[in-house]
Amino acid sequence: MEQRIRERLSALEPLALDLVDESAQHAGHAGARPGGQTHWRVAIVSPRFAGQSTVARHRMVYQALGELMQHPIHALAISARSPEETKGTQ
């Protein structure tokens, strides 16, 4: 699943992409399934986010993921920044 997510997000031309499966932290919660891979955290840096609002950036991520957002992804925490927003933070 991680590879599929990374492939989909490559459409956003990320300069940096950090993807973490947090499913184990949500065992027993709604949407959790045996084997995990349902709850994810993504931090993505892309020049395509420049000038976009947070809502627009999240929509871009959701669009890139397509039907994966319906199944198997149940929850996705997103940090989406432009390269300019990362300067001096590394």
C-alpha positions in Angstrom: 0.0 0.0 0.0 2.8 2.4 0.8 4.3 2.0 -2.6 0.9 2.7 -4.2 0.4 5.8 -2.2 3.9 7.0 -3.1 3.2 6.3 -6.8 0.0 8.3 -6.7 1.6 11.3 -4.9 4.4 11.4 -7.5 1.9 13.2 -9.7 2.4 16.2 -7.4 6.1 16.2 -8.2 7.2 16.1 -4.6 10.7 17.4 -3.6 10.2 15.6 -0.2 7.7 13.0 0.8 7.5 11.3 4.3 4.8 8.7 4.7 4.0 6.9 7.9 1.5 4.1 8.6 -0.1 5.0 11.9 -2.7 2.3 11.8 -1.4 0.5 14.9 -2.2 3.6 16.9 -5.9 3.3 15.8 -6.6 -0.4 16.5 -10.1 -0.8 17.6 -11.2 2.6 16.1 -13.6 3.1 13.2 -12.1 2.1 9.9 -9.3 0.1 11.5 -8.7 -3.3 9.9 -6.5 -6.2 10.7 -3.1 -5.7 9.0 -3.3 -1.9 9.2 -2.6 0.3 6.3 -5.7 2.3 6.9 -4.5 5.4 8.9 -1.6 7.4 7.4 0.4 10.6 8.0 2.0 12.3 5.0 4.3 15.3 4.9 4.8 16.5 1.3 6.8 19.4 -0.2 5.9 20.3 -3.7 6.3 23.4 -5.9 2.7 22.8 -7.0 1.5 24.0 -3.6 2.9 27.5 -4.0 0.2 30.1 -3.8 -2.5 27.5 -2.8 -4.6 27.5 0.3 -4.4 24.6 2.8 -7.8 23.4 1.6 -6.6 23.5 -2.1 -3.5 21.6 -1.2 -5.4 18.9 0.6 -7.8 18.6 -2.3 -4.7 18.1 -4.6 -3.5 15.3 -2.4 -7.0 13.7 -2.3 -7.3 13.9 -6.0 -3.9 12.3 -6.6 -4.8 9.4 -4.3 -8.2 8.9 -6.0 -10.1 5.9 -5.1 -7.5 4.9 -2.5 -9.2 7.5 -0.3 -12.4 5.5 -0.3 -10.7 2.2 0.3 -8.3 1.2 1.9 -7.4 4.6 3.3 -9.7 5.5 6.2 -7.8 8.5 7.6 -5.0 10.7 6.3 -3.2 13.5 8.2 -1.6 15.9 5.7 1.2 18.4 6.0 1.5 20.0 2.5 4.0 22.8 2.0 5.7 24.6 -0.8 9.6 24.6 -1.0 9.6 28.3 0.1 7.8 27.3 3.3 10.5 24.9 4.2 13.5 27.2 3.9 15.3 27.5 7.2 13.4 24.7 8.8 15.9 21.9 8.0 
